[in-house]
Amino acid sequence: MSDTGARDKENGALTAAEYVLGVLDADARRAAERRIARDMVFAREVAFWEERLGGLADAVPELVAPADGWARIEAALGSAATTEEPHGMWQSLAFWRGLATATSALAVACLAALIYVGAISQPGAPLLARLDAEGGKPSFVAAINTNGGNLTIVPA
């Protein structure tokens, strides 16, 4: 419990210092102003930081930016900020994206074709057998077609 309270106090002191220095964004600044109105401890913290840091603000004169400041900055950066547009097909991002897409599609199609061709069983060579007579002379030749399951016997 005390750790959370100490953290809140440090956070309040940091916010008060940032408020006095003027580094808070608009929303945080409005929130700090509302907190000053309702929280006396925070208001005292802001007063402490104003007293402590007030001399810094007095030592620095307020400067107003010239009205054409942004235009001069943009003009100074204009030549460096603009990049030359790529010319030709080889520098075209659309070309390379299209080529990559087409190449990927071709690779997928080739892979699908390889899988499909591999799934189809290739016809095997027929199995042959020679049936010999008692003297070792061939009598018949038998051929089995493995695809259709046909047996063909031919006299030799």
Backbone bond lengths (Angstrom), bond angles and torsions (degrees), N, CA, C in turn:
res aa  C-N    CA-C-N  psi(-1)  N-CA   C-N-CA  omega(-1)  CA-C   N-CA-C  phi
1 M - - - 1.443 - - 1.519 110.86 -
2 S 1.347 117.11 -44.73 1.455 119.46 -178.12 1.525 110.70 -69.20
3 D 1.342 117.42 -30.03 1.458 121.04 178.53 1.525 110.41 -64.37
4 T 1.330 116.69 -41.28 1.464 120.88 179.05 1.521 110.50 -65.93
5 G 1.323 117.33 -41.23 1.462 120.90 178.56 1.523 111.69 -64.02
6 A 1.330 117.27 -40.30 1.464 120.88 178.47 1.524 110.39 -65.68
7 R 1.333 115.68 -39.91 1.464 120.13 179.12 1.528 110.50 -64.89
8 D 1.344 117.25 -41.10 1.465 120.83 178.01 1.525 110.85 -63.67
9 K 1.350 116.36 -39.37 1.458 120.22 179.93 1.526 110.23 -65.58
10 E 1.352 117.06 -42.63 1.466 120.73 177.58 1.526 110.39 -63.95
11 N 1.320 116.52 -41.09 1.464 121.60 178.94 1.524 110.08 -63.16
12 G 1.336 116.62 -41.75 1.460 120.62 178.49 1.519 111.55 -65.06
13 A 1.332 116.98 -39.63 1.463 120.60 178.82 1.523 110.07 -66.36
14 L 1.315 117.07 -40.62 1.461 120.88 178.77 1.524 110.78 -65.27
15 T 1.322 116.31 -44.34 1.468 120.00 178.84 1.520 110.59 -63.68
16 A 1.338 117.05 -40.23 1.466 120.37 178.86 1.527 110.48 -63.21
17 A 1.326 117.30 -43.43 1.464 120.56 179.39 1.527 110.61 -64.72
18 E 1.322 117.25 -42.03 1.468 120.61 178.35 1.527 110.76 -64.87
19 Y 1.326 116.66 -36.27 1.470 121.00 177.82 1.526 110.01 -63.43
20 V 1.323 116.03 -45.68 1.464 120.42 -178.46 1.530 110.48 -65.88
21 L 1.331 117.19 -38.95 1.467 120.25 179.67 1.523 112.30 -74.28
22 G 1.338 116.66 -17.69 1.465 120.47 178.86 1.516 113.75 79.18
23 V 1.327 117.07 29.50 1.469 119.66 -178.57 1.527 112.72 -101.78
24 L 1.321 118.03 1.94 1.465 120.86 178.07 1.522 109.69 -77.98
25 D 1.336 115.94 148.03 1.467 118.44 174.26 1.532 108.66 -72.90
26 A 1.310 117.18 174.05 1.468 121.73 -172.19 1.526 111.99 -60.51
27 D 1.331 117.78 -43.82 1.470 120.39 -179.17 1.519 111.24 -65.42
28 A 1.324 117.08 -44.99 1.461 120.53 -179.64 1.527 110.47 -66.48
29 R 1.333 116.96 -35.21 1.472 120.32 178.53 1.522 110.82 -64.99
30 R 1.353 117.14 -43.84 1.470 119.94 177.57 1.529 110.82 -63.94
31 A 1.334 116.80 -39.38 1.467 119.98 178.46 1.526 110.31 -64.02
32 A 1.334 116.77 -39.74 1.466 120.07 178.45 1.526 110.70 -65.92
33 E 1.325 117.75 -39.04 1.469 120.40 178.10 1.523 111.32 -64.51
34 R 1.340 116.81 -39.75 1.477 119.61 176.35 1.528 110.28 -65.41
35 R 1.333 116.03 -37.97 1.465 119.45 -179.18 1.529 110.72 -68.45
36 I 1.321 117.43 -35.12 1.474 120.68 177.18 1.520 109.69 -61.43
37 A 1.336 116.93 -40.32 1.467 121.08 -177.49 1.521 112.05 -68.08
38 R 1.331 118.76 -31.84 1.465 119.58 -174.40 1.534 114.29 -107.04
39 D 1.346 118.60 -17.30 1.466 121.36 -175.23 1.528 108.91 -118.03
40 M 1.335 116.17 108.04 1.464 120.86 -176.59 1.530 111.76 -67.88
41 V 1.329 117.39 -34.14 1.473 120.05 179.48 1.527 109.37 -64.42
42 F 1.318 116.28 -43.70 1.464 120.73 178.84 1.531 110.29 -66.62
43 A 1.342 116.94 -37.93 1.470 120.59 178.22 1.526 110.64 -62.89
44 R 1.347 116.82 -39.58 1.473 120.17 176.90 1.527 110.61 -66.28
45 E 1.334 116.10 -36.97 1.471 120.62 178.31 1.534 110.32 -64.01
46 V 1.328 116.73 -41.93 1.470 120.94 177.37 1.523 110.07 -63.94
47 A 1.337 116.75 -42.90 1.471 120.07 178.80 1.529 110.59 -62.25
48 F 1.341 116.78 -39.88 1.464 121.01 177.64 1.528 110.50 -59.85
49 W 1.328 116.59 -47.12 1.467 120.39 -178.49 1.527 111.42 -70.05
50 E 1.333 117.98 -32.56 1.470 119.85 176.45 1.520 110.47 -65.47
51 E 1.328 115.83 -39.27 1.458 119.95 178.66 1.526 110.49 -68.75
52 R 1.320 115.60 -40.50 1.463 120.68 -176.44 1.529 111.94 -74.24
53 L 1.336 116.57 -40.76 1.463 120.35 -175.61 1.523 113.12 -102.93
54 G 1.304 117.82 -1.81 1.460 121.07 -176.46 1.512 112.95 -59.99
55 G 1.304 117.67 -34.14 1.457 121.23 179.53 1.522 112.45 -64.47
56 L 1.323 116.73 -30.29 1.469 119.80 178.98 1.514 110.88 -64.08
57 A 1.303 116.44 -43.46 1.462 120.49 -178.68 1.522 110.93 -67.95
58 D 1.330 117.50 -33.86 1.461 120.34 179.80 1.527 111.57 -72.33
59 A 1.332 117.23 -29.72 1.462 121.35 -177.07 1.527 112.34 -75.56
60 V 1.322 117.41 -21.15 1.463 120.94 -176.67 1.519 108.76 -105.13
61 P 1.330 117.64 122.83 1.471 118.44 178.60 1.527 110.31 -72.49
62 E 1.312 115.19 148.08 1.463 120.19 179.48 1.518 108.81 -76.89
63 L 1.300 115.50 131.22 1.458 120.91 179.24 1.514 109.19 -112.89
64 V 1.303 115.08 140.79 1.458 120.57 176.59 1.522 106.99 -109.14
65 A 1.308 115.56 128.38 1.464 120.01 -179.63 1.520 109.55 -68.43
66 P 1.322 117.27 141.10 1.465 119.17 178.04 1.523 110.65 -64.83
67 A 1.312 115.81 150.11 1.468 120.79 -176.54 1.517 111.95 -63.33
68 D 1.319 116.78 -32.78 1.465 119.05 -178.70 1.529 111.91 -95.52
69 G 1.308 117.24 20.40 1.467 121.46 -177.68 1.518 113.29 -59.21
70 W 1.329 116.27 -49.72 1.469 119.47 -179.48 1.522 111.10 -64.26
71 A 1.320 116.36 -39.01 1.469 119.59 179.84 1.525 110.41 -63.21
72 R 1.335 117.44 -40.80 1.470 120.24 178.88 1.522 111.33 -67.38
73 I 1.328 117.05 -38.68 1.468 120.13 177.73 1.520 110.20 -64.28
74 E 1.323 116.60 -45.83 1.465 120.14 179.12 1.521 111.37 -63.26
75 A 1.324 116.94 -37.21 1.466 119.87 178.49 1.523 110.82 -67.22
76 A 1.337 116.17 -38.78 1.462 119.52 179.46 1.524 111.37 -68.36
77 L 1.315 116.63 -35.63 1.462 120.93 -179.86 1.514 112.80 -88.95
78 G 1.311 117.34 -9.76 1.460 121.64 -173.62 1.505 113.98 -52.39
79 S 1.323 118.22 -47.31 1.461 119.50 -177.45 1.519 111.00 -72.20
80 A 1.320 117.63 -33.83 1.459 120.02 -179.44 1.517 111.79 -80.92
81 A 1.328 117.62 -31.10 1.460 120.60 -174.37 1.520 112.59 -78.37
82 T 1.316 117.25 -30.55 1.462 118.28 -178.53 1.515 109.19 -82.56
83 T 1.302 114.77 137.64 1.457 120.18 177.29 1.510 108.53 -109.64
84 E 1.279 115.13 150.22 1.456 119.95 -179.18 1.520 109.10 -72.76
85 E 1.310 115.94 134.17 1.460 121.12 178.42 1.523 108.94 -69.02
86 P 1.323 117.50 137.13 1.458 118.98 178.22 1.526 110.57 -66.85
87 H 1.315 115.46 141.87 1.451 120.84 -179.91 1.518 108.65 -116.13
88 G 1.297 115.87 143.57 1.452 120.50 175.63 1.515 112.43 91.06
89 M 1.318 113.28 167.85 1.457 120.51 -175.59 1.528 111.79 -69.20
90 W 1.327 118.05 -37.81 1.458 120.69 -173.74 1.518 112.42 -69.96
91 Q 1.310 118.50 -22.23 1.457 121.55 177.72 1.521 112.31 -96.71
92 S 1.313 117.33 3.53 1.461 121.52 -176.31 1.525 110.59 -84.23
93 L 1.310 115.83 122.03 1.459 120.51 177.66 1.522 110.98 -65.78
94 A 1.322 116.93 -37.01 1.470 120.46 178.84 1.529 110.58 -62.55
95 F 1.326 117.07 -39.24 1.465 120.28 178.33 1.523 110.69 -61.08
96 W 1.325 116.83 -48.47 1.464 119.95 -176.80 1.527 111.39 -68.04
97 R 1.313 117.55 -35.84 1.468 119.49 176.32 1.524 110.55 -65.23
98 G 1.328 116.76 -43.53 1.463 120.53 178.55 1.515 111.57 -63.56
99 L 1.337 116.24 -43.01 1.462 120.11 178.93 1.529 110.76 -63.25
100 A 1.310 117.36 -41.34 1.465 120.67 178.82 1.523 110.89 -64.36
101 T 1.324 117.43 -40.57 1.466 121.01 178.57 1.521 110.74 -65.26
102 A 1.335 116.95 -45.01 1.468 120.59 179.93 1.524 111.16 -64.64
103 T 1.312 117.66 -41.17 1.460 121.38 179.05 1.523 110.68 -65.30
104 S 1.313 117.06 -40.53 1.469 120.24 177.68 1.521 110.82 -64.07
105 A 1.329 117.12 -41.69 1.471 120.37 178.43 1.519 110.58 -64.06
106 L 1.329 117.65 -40.24 1.465 121.20 178.12 1.525 110.60 -64.49
107 A 1.320 117.52 -40.92 1.462 120.80 178.81 1.523 110.88 -63.63
108 V 1.321 117.44 -41.39 1.470 121.03 178.18 1.522 110.22 -64.62
109 A 1.339 117.49 -41.19 1.468 120.97 179.29 1.524 110.83 -64.74
110 C 1.324 117.74 -41.31 1.472 120.74 178.12 1.522 110.90 -64.78
111 L 1.299 117.21 -41.49 1.462 120.66 178.48 1.523 110.80 -63.78
112 A 1.325 116.74 -42.82 1.468 120.20 177.96 1.520 110.54 -63.20
113 A 1.331 117.99 -40.04 1.465 120.95 178.85 1.520 110.78 -64.76
114 L 1.320 117.45 -41.11 1.467 120.09 178.69 1.523 111.27 -64.22
115 I 1.309 116.87 -40.63 1.468 120.04 178.71 1.519 109.92 -66.04
116 Y 1.331 117.34 -42.15 1.466 121.28 -179.41 1.521 110.73 -65.27
117 V 1.321 118.08 -45.81 1.468 121.46 -179.29 1.525 109.91 -65.40
118 G 1.302 117.64 -37.24 1.462 120.26 178.86 1.517 112.05 -69.34
119 A 1.324 117.74 -27.50 1.461 120.98 -179.00 1.520 111.60 -75.78
120 I 1.325 117.76 -27.40 1.469 120.77 178.91 1.519 107.75 -78.61
121 S 1.308 115.83 126.11 1.464 118.62 -179.48 1.525 109.27 -73.20
122 Q 1.290 114.78 132.26 1.457 120.63 179.23 1.530 108.65 -79.90
123 P 1.332 115.79 141.00 1.465 117.01 178.82 1.522 109.79 -65.14
124 G 1.308 114.56 129.87 1.453 119.24 179.83 1.525 110.73 -85.69
125 A 1.281 115.73 164.53 1.466 120.28 177.05 1.527 108.32 -68.97
126 P 1.323 116.96 144.30 1.468 118.28 179.46 1.528 110.95 -65.41
127 L 1.317 114.41 148.04 1.459 120.05 176.97 1.527 107.82 -85.21
128 L 1.311 115.94 129.63 1.463 120.93 -178.16 1.516 109.73 -115.30
129 A 1.335 114.37 143.72 1.468 120.08 175.85 1.529 108.13 -139.05
130 R 1.316 116.07 141.55 1.457 120.75 178.00 1.522 107.80 -108.67
131 L 1.295 114.86 125.75 1.464 120.01 179.09 1.530 107.31 -100.75
132 D 1.334 116.06 117.56 1.463 121.40 -175.24 1.529 111.13 -99.12
133 A 1.309 114.45 151.20 1.473 120.91 174.00 1.517 107.84 -83.20
134 E 1.332 116.42 -176.59 1.456 120.11 -175.17 1.517 112.65 -66.40
135 G 1.243 119.93 -27.13 1.460 121.88 -178.60 1.505 112.70 -87.99
136 G 1.323 120.30 3.13 1.453 123.61 -179.14 1.518 112.59 88.98
137 K 1.333 114.68 3.09 1.450 119.36 178.05 1.522 109.17 -83.52
138 P 1.384 119.47 134.32 1.451 119.70 -179.60 1.513 111.29 -66.44
139 S 1.344 114.94 134.72 1.455 120.54 178.80 1.524 110.62 -103.40
140 F 1.307 115.49 -45.29 1.468 120.59 -177.21 1.532 109.55 -139.87
141 V 1.328 114.78 155.95 1.463 121.68 171.64 1.523 106.01 -120.85
142 A 1.333 115.81 126.55 1.466 121.24 179.97 1.534 108.17 -109.70
143 A 1.326 115.22 133.91 1.471 121.08 178.10 1.524 108.47 -126.04
144 I 1.330 115.99 130.30 1.468 121.20 178.15 1.528 107.47 -113.22
145 N 1.319 116.13 121.56 1.463 122.19 175.81 1.524 107.08 -85.19
146 T 1.333 117.59 115.82 1.469 121.00 -174.97 1.520 112.44 -72.13
147 N 1.332 118.86 -27.19 1.463 120.27 -179.77 1.519 111.84 -72.82
148 G 1.310 116.23 -49.35 1.466 119.69 -176.24 1.516 113.21 -92.76
149 G 1.314 117.28 -16.32 1.462 120.20 -178.07 1.528 112.36 76.53
150 N 1.341 118.09 26.00 1.467 122.07 -179.13 1.522 110.08 -90.88
151 L 1.304 115.35 142.76 1.463 121.98 174.23 1.522 107.19 -113.58
152 T 1.322 115.60 124.53 1.459 120.71 178.87 1.520 107.71 -118.88
153 I 1.317 116.31 126.64 1.467 121.13 178.16 1.529 107.31 -116.06
154 V 1.321 115.64 126.25 1.463 121.68 -178.05 1.527 107.93 -121.93
155 P 1.348 117.51 131.43 1.469 118.11 176.45 1.532 109.70 -67.36
156 A 1.290 114.77 142.39 1.456 119.22 -176.96 1.485 113.68 -84.95
